């Protein structure tokens, strides 16, 4: 739910441009950018993870989430939401899953 709120906020035109950073500036920042790219740009979780690896992001650190797993789970959640919405509405776009209830 928090990731959906984050992506919803980031995708609103009135909130752009958005700058993403964390204290270290490498791991969490790139994780949130990957989540955004999956949700808004429609790239696959695998492509988002490859982009993170290209930037030499540590994919798991003690005390944190397993980033690839979280990205995969989030993409699955978006697909489920889009599928539910598409049964209700004809021609719904995958971006419709970005709306926060």
ZAKERO-594630 format. One record per residue: residue number from 1; residue in one letter; chain; x, y, z of N, C-alpha, C, O in turn. Coordinates in Angstrom, 2 decimals. Atoms other than C-alpha are relative to their C-alpha. Last residue first. Layout:
! ZAKERO-594630
NUM|A|A|X|Y|Z|X|Y|Z|X|Y|Z|X|Y|Z
...
! end
This chain:
! ZAKERO-594630
101|X|A|1.38|-0.01|-0.46|-8.19|3.94|-2.92|-0.24|0.97|1.13|-1.36|1.09|1.62
100|X|A|-0.01|0.47|-1.37|-4.86|4.99|-4.46|-1.44|0.07|0.52|-2.08|1.11|0.42
99|X|A|0.88|-0.76|-0.87|-4.82|5.25|-8.21|-0.02|-0.63|1.38|0.01|-1.85|1.52
98|X|A|-0.74|-0.95|-0.82|-1.75|3.69|-9.77|-0.90|0.76|0.96|-0.42|1.32|1.94
97|X|A|-0.35|0.64|-1.25|-3.67|0.65|-11.01|0.75|0.95|0.93|0.94|0.64|2.11
96|X|A|1.14|-0.18|-0.90|-5.20|2.90|-13.66|0.29|-0.64|1.36|-0.30|-0.24|2.37
95|X|A|-0.29|-1.10|-0.94|-1.72|3.00|-15.21|-1.15|0.24|0.95|-0.97|0.91|1.97
94|X|A|-0.73|0.53|-1.15|-2.42|-0.43|-16.73|0.32|1.09|1.03|0.49|0.80|2.22
93|X|A|-1.45|0.03|0.23|-5.02|1.31|-18.93|0.69|-0.60|1.22|0.15|-0.51|2.33
92|X|A|-0.72|-0.61|-1.11|-8.72|0.45|-18.78|1.51|-0.14|-0.26|1.97|-1.17|-0.75
91|X|A|-1.10|-0.87|0.42|-10.18|-0.27|-22.20|0.74|0.67|1.13|1.33|1.73|0.92
90|X|A|-0.58|0.36|1.29|-13.52|-1.63|-21.03|1.10|0.99|-0.32|0.92|2.20|-0.17
89|X|A|-0.02|-1.08|0.98|-14.21|-1.18|-17.35|0.64|-0.51|-1.30|1.61|-1.27|-1.27
88|X|A|1.06|-0.96|-0.28|-15.22|-3.67|-14.66|-0.13|1.04|-1.10|-1.23|1.51|-1.39
87|X|A|1.26|0.74|0.07|-13.22|-6.69|-15.82|-1.18|0.92|0.25|-2.31|0.60|-0.14
86|X|A|0.33|0.22|1.41|-10.34|-4.34|-16.62|-1.28|-0.83|-0.15|-1.94|-0.77|-1.18
85|X|A|0.59|-1.20|0.58|-10.34|-3.07|-13.05|-0.42|-0.24|-1.44|-1.43|0.32|-1.89
84|X|A|1.30|-0.23|-0.63|-9.80|-6.53|-11.60|-0.71|1.20|-0.62|-1.91|1.16|-0.87
83|X|A|0.90|1.05|0.48|-7.02|-7.26|-14.09|-1.40|0.18|0.59|-2.40|0.01|-0.12
82|X|A|0.38|-0.32|1.38|-5.35|-3.90|-13.40|-0.98|-1.03|-0.55|-1.91|-0.68|-1.27
81|X|A|0.89|-1.16|-0.06|-5.40|-4.59|-9.66|-0.49|0.35|-1.40|-1.68|0.59|-1.60
80|X|A|1.27|0.45|-0.57|-3.93|-8.07|-10.14|-1.02|1.13|0.04|-2.19|0.93|-0.27
79|X|A|0.69|0.83|1.01|-1.22|-6.78|-12.47|-1.36|-0.46|0.49|-2.32|-0.47|-0.27
78|X|A|0.50|-0.90|1.05|-0.30|-4.03|-10.00|-0.76|-0.77|-1.08|-1.80|-0.32|-1.55
77|X|A|1.15|-0.72|-0.55|-0.04|-6.57|-7.16|-0.60|0.94|-1.05|-1.83|1.02|-1.18
76|X|A|1.09|0.97|-0.04|2.24|-8.76|-9.28|-1.28|0.66|0.53|-2.37|0.42|0.01
75|X|A|0.45|0.15|1.39|4.46|-5.76|-10.03|-1.17|-0.97|-0.07|-2.12|-0.75|-0.83
74|X|A|0.73|-1.22|0.36|4.65|-5.03|-6.30|-0.54|-0.08|-1.42|-1.68|0.31|-1.67
73|X|A|1.29|0.03|-0.68|5.57|-8.63|-5.48|-0.84|1.23|-0.36|-2.05|1.12|-0.55
72|X|A|0.82|1.05|0.62|8.34|-8.63|-8.11|-1.39|-0.03|0.63|-2.39|-0.11|-0.09
71|X|A|0.38|-0.51|1.32|9.70|-5.30|-6.83|-0.89|-1.00|-0.72|-1.90|-0.62|-1.32
70|X|A|1.01|-1.04|-0.21|9.63|-6.58|-3.22|-0.47|0.56|-1.34|-1.66|0.81|-1.52
69|X|A|1.25|0.65|-0.42|11.46|-9.77|-4.21|-1.11|1.03|0.17|-2.24|0.79|-0.26
68|X|A|0.61|0.68|1.15|14.12|-7.85|-6.13|-1.33|-0.65|0.35|-2.28|-0.59|-0.44
67|X|A|0.55|-0.89|1.03|14.65|-5.47|-3.19|-0.60|-0.72|-1.20|-1.72|-0.39|-1.60
66|X|A|-0.60|0.60|1.19|15.09|-8.05|-0.42|-0.60|0.75|-1.19|-1.73|0.45|-1.60
65|X|A|0.79|0.90|0.83|14.07|-5.76|2.41|0.87|-0.59|-1.11|1.92|-0.04|-1.46
64|X|A|0.82|-0.63|1.04|16.42|-4.24|4.93|-0.77|-1.07|-0.76|-0.64|-2.27|-0.50
63|X|A|0.91|-1.00|-0.56|18.00|-5.18|8.25|-0.88|0.69|-1.02|-1.66|1.58|-0.67
62|X|A|0.59|0.38|-1.28|20.96|-6.93|6.68|-0.88|1.13|0.53|-0.50|2.30|0.51
61|X|A|-0.91|-0.36|-1.08|21.39|-5.71|3.10|-0.64|-0.46|1.30|-1.86|-0.47|1.41
60|X|A|0.51|0.36|-1.31|19.90|-7.08|-0.07|1.03|0.38|1.02|2.22|0.12|0.84
59|X|A|1.37|0.48|0.15|20.23|-6.08|-3.70|-0.62|-0.45|1.32|-1.83|-0.63|1.40
58|X|A|0.02|1.24|-0.77|23.28|-3.92|-3.15|-1.44|-0.47|0.05|-2.33|0.27|0.48
57|X|A|0.78|-0.06|-1.23|23.00|-1.39|-5.94|0.12|-1.34|0.72|0.05|-2.39|0.09
56|X|A|-0.70|0.65|-1.11|25.79|-1.50|-8.47|-0.71|0.17|1.33|-0.08|0.41|2.36
55|X|A|-0.45|-1.12|-0.82|24.15|0.94|-10.90|0.69|-0.49|1.28|0.98|0.29|2.19
54|X|A|-0.93|-0.77|0.83|23.93|-1.89|-13.42|0.56|1.18|0.79|1.70|1.61|0.56
53|X|A|-1.30|0.68|-0.05|22.39|-4.01|-10.67|1.04|0.76|-0.80|2.21|0.82|-0.42
52|X|A|-0.56|-0.21|-1.34|19.56|-1.49|-10.29|1.39|-0.63|0.11|2.31|-0.03|0.66
51|X|A|-0.45|-1.40|-0.08|18.99|-1.44|-14.06|0.62|0.29|1.37|1.62|1.00|1.46
50|X|A|-1.24|-0.10|0.79|18.87|-5.25|-14.08|0.56|1.42|0.04|1.77|1.62|0.15
49|X|A|-1.05|0.58|-0.83|16.30|-5.14|-11.26|1.34|0.05|-0.72|2.37|0.32|-0.10
48|X|A|-0.26|-0.95|-1.09|14.12|-2.77|-13.27|1.13|-0.50|0.89|1.99|0.28|1.30
47|X|A|-0.75|-1.13|0.57|14.45|-4.99|-16.34|0.35|1.02|1.07|1.45|1.56|1.08
46|X|A|-1.35|0.49|0.34|13.45|-8.08|-14.35|0.86|1.13|-0.57|2.05|1.24|-0.26
45|X|A|-0.79|0.03|-1.22|10.50|-6.21|-12.81|1.44|-0.44|-0.27|2.39|0.07|0.34
44|X|A|0.17|1.23|-0.78|9.32|-5.52|-16.34|0.80|0.10|1.30|1.77|0.86|1.39
43|X|A|-1.08|0.96|0.23|9.11|-1.97|-17.65|-0.24|-1.22|0.88|-0.98|-1.15|1.86
42|X|A|0.42|1.30|0.49|5.71|-0.29|-17.68|1.13|-0.98|-0.29|0.93|-1.96|-1.01
41|X|A|-0.59|0.20|1.32|6.97|3.27|-17.46|-0.32|-1.37|-0.58|-0.11|-1.62|-1.76
40|X|A|0.34|-1.09|0.92|4.61|4.15|-14.63|0.53|-0.24|-1.40|-0.19|-0.03|-2.38
39|X|A|1.40|-0.44|-0.04|4.45|1.11|-12.36|-0.34|0.98|-1.11|-1.39|0.85|-1.74
38|X|A|0.89|1.14|0.24|7.70|-0.68|-13.21|-1.44|0.49|-0.11|-2.17|0.08|-1.02
37|X|A|-0.15|0.39|1.40|9.64|2.59|-13.55|-0.90|-1.19|-0.35|-1.45|-1.24|-1.45
36|X|A|0.68|-0.99|0.85|8.27|3.85|-10.23|0.05|-0.42|-1.46|-0.95|-0.34|-2.17
35|X|A|1.44|0.19|-0.22|9.33|0.67|-8.43|-0.80|0.95|-0.89|-1.79|0.55|-1.50
34|X|A|0.36|1.25|0.69|12.80|0.95|-9.99|-1.49|-0.28|0.14|-2.15|-0.65|-0.83
33|X|A|0.03|-0.32|1.44|13.05|4.61|-8.91|-0.40|-1.24|-0.79|-1.16|-1.15|-1.75
32|X|A|1.23|-0.74|0.25|12.09|3.57|-5.38|-0.12|0.42|-1.47|-1.22|0.47|-2.01
31|X|A|1.14|0.89|-0.20|14.80|0.90|-5.32|-1.31|0.73|-0.33|-2.14|0.20|-1.06
30|X|A|0.15|0.79|1.22|17.35|3.30|-6.83|-1.15|-1.00|0.11|-1.80|-1.30|-0.89
29|X|A|0.39|-0.91|1.09|16.84|5.72|-3.98|-0.27|-0.77|-1.28|-1.30|-0.59|-1.92
28|X|A|1.43|-0.30|-0.10|16.90|2.93|-1.41|-0.47|0.92|-1.11|-1.57|0.75|-1.62
27|X|A|0.85|1.18|-0.03|20.28|1.63|-2.53|-1.49|0.34|0.00|-2.21|-0.02|-0.93
26|X|A|-0.27|1.03|0.99|22.49|4.48|-3.69|-1.06|-1.10|-0.01|-1.61|-1.42|-1.07
25|X|A|0.13|-0.42|1.39|22.12|7.85|-2.06|0.18|-1.07|-1.04|0.39|-0.75|-2.22
24|X|A|-1.14|0.55|0.72|23.45|6.80|1.33|-0.01|0.36|-1.47|1.03|0.40|-2.12
23|X|A|-1.24|-0.42|-0.67|21.10|9.11|3.23|1.24|-0.51|-0.74|2.20|0.24|-0.91
22|X|A|-0.04|0.54|-1.36|18.32|8.63|0.73|1.35|0.39|0.59|2.19|0.98|-0.09
21|X|A|-1.31|0.21|-0.61|17.40|10.44|-2.46|-0.18|-0.65|1.36|-1.25|-0.59|1.95
20|X|A|0.00|1.14|-0.91|14.59|10.89|-4.93|1.40|-0.18|0.55|2.37|-0.26|-0.21
19|X|A|-1.39|0.44|-0.22|13.99|14.23|-6.63|-0.04|-1.08|1.06|-0.64|-0.90|2.12
18|X|A|-0.22|0.62|-1.30|10.53|14.82|-8.03|1.45|-0.45|0.07|1.98|-1.05|-0.87
17|X|A|-0.92|1.14|-0.07|9.82|17.18|-10.92|0.15|-0.49|1.44|-0.05|0.27|2.39
16|X|A|-1.23|0.20|0.77|6.92|16.94|-10.64|0.69|1.33|-0.26|0.00|2.34|-0.38
15|X|A|-1.10|0.33|-0.92|4.33|17.05|-7.85|1.34|-0.14|-0.72|2.34|-0.46|-0.08
14|X|A|-0.26|-1.15|-0.87|1.67|18.88|-9.92|1.14|-0.26|0.99|1.64|0.69|1.61
13|X|A|-0.71|-1.07|0.72|1.95|16.21|-12.63|0.37|1.17|0.92|1.45|1.75|0.79
12|X|A|0.86|-1.16|0.17|0.97|13.42|-10.26|0.80|1.17|-0.59|1.86|1.54|-0.08
11|X|A|0.53|-0.06|1.36|3.07|10.31|-10.90|-0.92|1.20|-0.24|-1.33|1.44|-1.38
10|X|A|-1.03|-0.32|0.98|5.27|10.72|-7.83|-0.57|0.21|-1.40|-0.02|0.99|-2.18
9|X|A|-0.51|-1.35|-0.25|2.32|10.89|-5.45|0.98|0.42|-1.08|0.90|1.53|-1.62
8|X|A|1.10|-0.92|0.30|0.67|7.80|-6.97|0.47|1.45|0.17|0.21|2.29|-0.70
7|X|A|0.07|-0.11|1.46|4.00|5.98|-6.95|-1.11|0.96|-0.41|-0.94|1.74|-1.35
6|X|A|-1.20|-0.66|0.50|4.50|6.70|-3.25|-0.08|0.23|-1.51|0.16|1.33|-1.99
5|X|A|0.13|-1.41|-0.37|0.93|5.80|-2.35|1.18|0.81|-0.54|1.01|1.91|-1.05
4|X|A|1.02|-0.58|0.88|1.23|2.53|-4.29|-0.19|1.48|0.30|-0.35|2.28|-0.62
3|X|A|-0.62|-0.18|1.31|4.50|1.79|-2.48|-1.00|0.60|-0.98|-0.63|1.46|-1.78
2|X|A|-0.87|-1.19|-0.05|2.80|2.44|0.85|0.69|0.24|-1.34|0.88|1.39|-1.74
1|X|A|0.83|-1.19|0.00|0.00|0.00|0.00|0.87|1.26|0.00|0.59|2.21|-0.72
! end
